[in-house]
Amino acid sequence: MQVFDRTTPFDATVVAAVAAGGALGASGRWLVAWTLDATVGDHQPGTWPWPTLIANLVGCALIGLAARHVDRDTAAWAFAVTGVLGGFTTFSALALELNDMADADRLTLAVLYAAVTLAAGVAATAIADRVPP
């Protein structure tokens, strides 16, 4: 696999890989939310945000697998991890949902959700990173 030079400020191949991957990942993230909203009901601000949690935990597990199986500093890494999984996982939605919970005076739920997301995300990444090649 061709390794790219991180000191080069612009590599069109890498930028294209990230852009294509990001479009796929963001579309997948939207599909998860749409599917869950259609099956379990629309997510209401201040309630437990299952779509974001599921997307983030699946993304963490897949990043753990990628860490073991995809060479870093390659176009494949840029596409799969930075692009697809970066677009699929969503820290900004997590932050917004925590803010919504705080605005709804559901601080205990917010702290629990943040703790579950962090602990389960780290665990998913660590477990997946240990899957043998």
Number of C-alpha atoms within 10 A of each C-alpha: 10 9 12 15 11 10 7 7 7 10 14 9 14 19 15 15 21 24 18 16 25 23 16 19 24 19 15 18 24 17 15 18 20 15 14 16 15 11 9 9 10 13 16 11 15 20 16 17 19 16 19 23 22 18 20 26 22 18 25 26 21 18 24 23 21 20 18 15 14 17 15 16 15 19 23 21 23 27 24 24 25 20 25 26 27 23 23 27 23 17 11 10 15 19 13 13 22 25 17 18 22 16 12 13 12 15 16 11 16 23 14 13 21 17 12 14 18 15 12 17 21 16 16 21 21 17 14 19 20 12 11 8 7
